[in-house]
Amino acid sequence: MYRHVFWFLMLLLLLVSIGYIPTFSAFIFLSLFSKKKGSIFHFETIFLCCWVYVIGEMLLHIYVHSTYFFFFVQVN
């Protein structure tokens, strides 16, 4: 059960990261081919970093868009 959820989230993350920044998704592919446990490009480590990045990117976009929205509403 855990592995199915993990791979579903990985696929979702891959699609989102390709949509945001294509070069960042290269880290995901790099981690897929990394088999060493001590490697900095270990699969779970990159997976976690990608999720933190994507969530941060989404929050930043929400903040920026809401700021612009309220600015233009107040101006008009």
LOVOSE-192354 format. One record per residue (C-alpha): residue in one letter; x, y, z. Coordinates in pm, whole numbers, padded with zeros to 5 digits, always signed. Layout:
BEGIN
AXYZ...
//
This chain:
BEGIN
M+00000+00000+00000Y+00279+00241+00092R+00465+00180-00234H+00154+00242-00446V+00092+00576-00276F+00461+00664-00306W+00471+00599-00681F+00144+00785-00736L+00282+01090-00556M+00607+01056-00751L+00418+01058-01081L+00211+01357-00970L+00525+01540-00860L+00693+01463-01190L+00403+01611-01386V+00390+01920-01164S+00765+01978-01176I+00769+01945-01554G+00493+02202-01563Y+00683+02444-01340I+01050+02413-01424P+01165+02144-01671T+01527+02153-01558F+01427+02076-01199S+01264+01753-01311A+01610+01639-01423F+01696+01588-01056I+01408+01342-01031F+01535+01141-01326L+01887+01154-01185S+01761+01014-00856L+01586+00729-01039F+01919+00607-01169S+02103+00653-00840K+02133+00327-00648K+02375+00427-00372K+02225+00470-00024G+02476+00734+00081S+02447+00935-00237I+02323+01293-00223F+02097+01202-00514H+01924+00925-00322F+01568+00870-00444E+01377+00954-00125T+01594+01257-00054I+01536+01407-00396F+01168+01317-00375L+01134+01506-00046C+01331+01804-00174C+01115+01821-00486W+00797+01823-00280V+00932+02100-00057Y+01031+02299-00365V+00698+02252-00544I+00493+02338-00234G+00709+02646-00177E+00672+02746-00541M+00293+02709-00522L+00275+02917-00204L+00490+03185-00363H+00267+03197-00671I-00045+03218-00454Y+00107+03501-00252V+00222+03696-00559H-00104+03654-00747S-00315+03748-00447T-00097+04055-00388Y-00139+04166-00749F-00510+04092-00738F-00567+04305-00426F-00343+04579-00564F-00540+04606-00889V-00872+04589-00705Q-00768+04877-00480V-00637+05083-00772N-00957+05041-00970
//
